[in-house]
Amino acid sequence: METQINEVKSFNEYQEVAKSLRPYIDAAKSGDGKLSRSAFYDHAHIVGSIGGQFENNTADEFAKAVSSLGESPNIQHHIAWIDISGPAAAAKVEFLDWKGFRFTDFFVLYKKDGQWKISGKTYDSHSQN
């Protein structure tokens, strides 16, 4: 019976990590930078490049960028994987047509006080690099 309980906990934790990514995913569609910001810890950094230009943004700077881009009503996303080890997790999310871009985002998350949040993100903008 113990294995079954652990399997349920593991499954539920996966769902909690996916749920913690939801504000970020929803903000990509709505252009709501404040919503995007709510998914990140204060110390978080977002690193990647667009058009060959290296970007290293704080969560606040990234939230402003999301707001300035505005909504992307046709965006599609797919959570490719989530990997969890205790209070640490990593996730890969694919986006298509975020303002005409395709992105692959890699997230590092941490669970503190029962809540998962994004500690860092790095991304690839595919053909835009």
N, C-alpha and C positions, 0 to 999 in steps of 0.2 A: 504493500500500500504506500510506502514511503516514496518509491520511484514515481508513482502516479501523482502524488502531491507535488513533487519537485518538477515534474513535467508540466503541470498546470501553472505553477509559479513561473516557470521559464516562458511559457506561451503568453501569459499575462504580461510579463515584463517586456516582451517583444512588442506587444500592443501598446504599452505605455510609451516606449521609445517612439514608435510610429506616431502616436498621438502628440508627442512633444514637437515633432516636425511639422505638424499641421498648421500652426500659425505662419511659419515660414512659407509653406506651400501655398496657403490661401493668400498670403500677401503678394506672392509672385503674380497671382491672377488679378487681385484687386488693386495693386499698386499702393497698398496701405503700409507705409514705412513703419508706423508705430506698431502695427501688428507684427511685422517682421522682427522688430527690435525686441519684442516681448519673448521671443524664442531663445535669445542669447543671454549669456552671463555678461556682466559689465566689462569683464577683462577680455572678452572674445575679440579675435581678429579674423578678418576675411581676406584671403590671399589668392590671387590668380592674375590672369591677364586677358585683355580684350584688345584686338588689333595690334598685338605685340607689345602693348603698354602694360607693364607690371603694375598691379594694384595691391596695396596693403592698407586695408581700412579697419577702423574700429567698428564696433556694432552700431554706434551712433552715426558714423559716416555712411555705413552701408544702408542704414534705414533711410537716410536722406536721399541716397541714390535710388532706392526702391520707390520712394515717393515721387521723385523727379521723373522716373520712367513712366509712371502712371499704370493704368490697368493693361493687362494682356489677356483679353477674354478667350482667346483661342489656345492658350497654353495647355500643354499636356505634361503629365509627370508620371513617373514610375519609381517606386522605392525598389531598387535592385537588390539590396541586402541590408541587413542589420546584424551586427555581431556584438554580443554583450558578455562582459566579464565583471561580475560584481556590480559596483557602481559606475563602471566605465563602459562606454559603448562607442561604436563607429557605425556610420551609415553611408550608403551611396544612393543618391537620388538623381535621376535623369530628367531633364526638362527639354521640351521641344516647343519652339515658337514663343520664347520669352522675348517679346519685342523683336522677333525675327532671328533670334539666336537659339542655338542648341547649347545647353550646358550640362556638364557632368559635375555634380557637387559631392564632395567628400566631407562628412561632418564628424567631429569628435564631440561626444556628449558626456556629461557627468551627472549623476543623481545625488542631489544634496537635499536633505530635509524632505525626502520622499518625492522630489520633483526633478525630472530630467530637463536639462537645458543644454544648449549648444555652447561648447567651450571654444570651438574654432571651426573654420571652414576653409577649404581650398577648392578651387574649381578650374575646369578647363572649358574654354569657349569654342572648342573645336575649330571649324573653318575660319573663325574670326581671329585666330592667333597667327 
